[in-house]
Amino acid sequence: MSMQPRPLREKVLSSALFFFTGLSTTFAGALLAGADPLSSPSSFFSGLPYSLTLLLILSAHEAGHFFMARRHGVDSPLPWFIPAPTLVGTFGALIRLPRLPGSRLALFDIALAGPVAGLVPSILALAVGMGMSSVAGGSPADGKGMILGESLLFKGIEAVFGAGSGPDQTLLLSPVGFAGWVGLLVTALNLLPVAQLDGGHISYALFGKRARFVSWGMIVAMGILGGFGWKGWWIFGAMILLLGPVHPDSEETAGSVEALPLSRRIWGILAAIILCLVFVPDPLRPAG
């Protein structure tokens, strides 16, 4: 099935958003590197290692969705990268399909391709970034700034490639390593089986309308996690409630009698395992 060329307006908008996200992530990267681009404009470019690494991770994620959609003959718009004045410099990127695929197999493949494609450069960036990181004396609670939550996968990479911080030492993650950490967090958030996140699409492809129970369970879990730890779960959960707490029904997909092949059901289990490996219940908390 041939795809229609993308309209010029869509190309311009996608390119402009990518450009401004490059600026915002480079600015954030300069701050992470200890520079002050406002007082020293030339130091702005010190944020490029972080920015280029994060943009590579986000681009790989969206490319996974884009090319898998094309493989299944699903017309896919270009991705939107979202600049933001935050610690990481972006709210991520997204591709909003004009309509859901009529096949459970296509929905599953398109949803899973993004997190898997983005996970690979995230792991590589974290491994390389660990080698560029340093260790300081004192525990993290004694310092300033933010303490990053460590997923199981992060701990494994740190054990192999880290600088070997001890109980009374703090690993100061390099900007490249921090971009890898952000990539793992993005993978975890996207794989949550809720609403129209990638994990929500995967859940819907596997379980159909029964996926709504999984989605509501995740929203309740976010409320509990926010009460005991990171308040960002409340914000994230509120956004999902506003956008739609459950996956929208597609008459073609939900009513399809098509059974996912064993290979996809195995990939569904692997997706759940990946989520467990990269999930962090308390991603950020202030030091001290």
N, C-alpha and C positions, 0 to 999 in steps of 0.2 A: 504494500500500500504506500503510495507516494504522499509525502507531506507537503502542504502548501508553504511557500516562502513566508517568513515572518514579516509583518508590516513594518515599514520604516519607523513609525512612531514607537512600536514596541522595542525595536532595536535601540533607538535613541534613549528611551527611558531606562532600559536594562543597563546600557553602557554608562549612563549618567549615575545611576545608583551604585554601580560597581566602582566608579571613579570616586564618588564621595565616601563610600565605605573604605576605600583605600586611604583616603585622607584621614578619616576618623580613627582607623585602626593604627595608622602610622603615628598619629598624635598620641594615642594611648600607649603605643610601644615606646615612644620617646620618654614618656613619663615613667614607664616601667624600667627603662634603662637609666633613670636618675637624671634625665635632662629636663630643661624647662623651655619648651619651644616658644613660649610667649615672650620671654625675656631674651632668648637667644635663638632666633629663627633658624640659624644654620644647624642647630642640634635636632631639628625636626626629623632629619633623615636618619638619626640614630634609632628611630623606631621601625625602620624598614625590615630588619630581621624578623621581628615579631609579626608585623603586618603581612609580609609576603608569605610567611609560614601559615598564618591563620587563613588568609585568602585562598591558599592552595588547598587547605583542608576543607573549607566551605565549598570551594569550586568542585572538588572531587565528589563531595556529597551530592551537590545538585546535578553534576554531570551523570552520576549514577542513575538518578531519577530520569533525567532527560533522555539518555540513550536507551534505557530500558523501555521507556514509553515509546520511543520510536521503533524499537524492536518489535513491540506488540502492536504497532500500527495505531498508537494513540497520539493524537495531535497534542503536543506539549508546548506551552509558551516558554519563552526564555526566563531564566531565574531573576528574581529581584533580591539584591543584596541590600540590607537595611542598615544604614549608618546610625550611630547612636553615641551620645556623650556619656559613655559608661566606662567602667574599668577595662572592659575588653574592647570597647570601641565599636561595637555592632550588636544588633539584635538578631544576627544570623542572616540566613537567606531562605527563600521559599520559591516553590513553583506551585502555582494554583491551577490545577487542571480545570478546563471549562466544564467538564462533566466526568463522572466516574466511569472507569472502564466497565463494559458489560460482562467481563469475565473475571471470576474470582482469581484465576491463575494470573491474569495480567495485573490485577490490583495488588496481589501479593508480591509479584516480582518487582513492580515499580516501587512499592513502598520499601521493600527490603534493600533494594540496590543502593539507595542513598546512604543509609547508616553503614553498610558494609564498605562502600567505596570511601567514605570519609574516615572510617576507623583505621585503615591502613596507613595513610600519611600522619594521622594523629599519633599512632604508636611510634612511627619512625621519628617524628618531631620530638616526642617525649624522650626517646632513647638518645638522640643526638643532643637534645637540650640538657639532659642529665649530665652528659660529659662536659658541658659548658657551664654548669652550675658550680656554686661554691658552698662551703660549710662555714657557719659562724658559731662562736661559742654561746652558750646559754640556750635554754629551752625556748620554743616558739612563744610560750605564754609570757616570757620576759621581755619580748621585743615590741615593735610597733608595726602597724600595717595590718594585713589580713593573713589569717591562717587558712590554707587551702585544704579541703577535705580530700582524703586519699582513698580511692577505690581499690578493690582487690587487684585490678590490672595495674594501676599506678604503683602499688606496693611491689608487685612482681618486677616491673620495669626498673624501679628504684633499686631493688636488690641486685639486679644484674648490671645496670649501667650507672647507678648513683655514685655519689662521692663518699658514701659510707658514713653518714652522720650517726652519731651516738645518741644516747638518752639525754645528754646534757648539751646537745648541739642542734642547730637549726639548718636545714637545707634551704639555701637561697636559690630558688628556681630561676634559671635564665629566661629571658624573653621568649626564646625559641621553645624552651621546655614548657613555659606557661601557655604558649599557643597550643602545644600538644595536650596539655591538661584541659584547656577550653574545648579542644576537639573531642576529648573523651566525655566531657560534660554534655556537649551538644548531642553526641551519640546517645547518651543515657536519656536525656529529655525526649529526644525524638522517638526512642524505642518504647516509651511508656505506652501501654495499651489503652489509650484513652482518646475519645473524640476523633479528630481528623489528623492527629499526629501520625507519623509513620507506623508506630506501634499500634495505633488505633485501626489503621488500614489493614495491617497484618492480622489483627484480631478479628476484624470483620470478615476478611477473606477466609479465615479458618472457621469461624463460628456463626457467621451470618448475624441475624437479629439478636442472638443470645449474647453478642459482644457488648451490648448495652449494660449488662450486669457487671462485666469486667470493668467497663468505663466508669460506672458509678462507684465501684469499689476503689478504683484508683483515686477518684476525687475525694472520697472519704479519707483514704490513706494520706493524701496531701494535707488535708485539714489536721490530721493527727500529727504528722511530721512537723507542720508549722507550729503546732502548740508546744512541742517538746524541743524544737531546735530552730532551724533556719526559717525565718518568717517569709522568705521568698516563695516558699511553697504555697502560702496563702495568696500571694499575688498571681502566681502561675495558675493556681486553681481557679481564681476569680476570672482570669482571662479565658480559660477554657469554658467556664460557665457562660460567659458573655457570648463567646463565639459558637457555642453549641456543645453541651456536655456529652452527647452521644454521637456516634457515627450516623450520618444521614442514610436513610434507606435508599438503595437503588433497586428498582423493581427487577432489572435485568440481573444484577449481581445477587441480591438477597434471594430471589426466586430461582436462581440457577440450580439445577440438579447436578451440575458439574462437581465432581469430587476432586480435590487437590491431589496430585500424585504424591506418592510416598516421599519423593525427594523434597517436595515443598513442606510436607509435614515435619520432616527431619530438620529442614532449615528453620521452621517455626520453633522447634526445640532449641536449635542453636541460637536463634535470636533471643530467646529467653535467657539462655546461658550468658550471652554477651551482655545483656542488660544487667544481670547479676554481677558481672565482672566490672562494669564501668559505673554502676550506680553509686552515688554518694548521698547519704541522707542529710548531711550537713555540709554543703559545698564551701561556704564561706563563713568565717566568724572572725571578729576582731581579736587581735593579739592583746595580751596584757589582762 
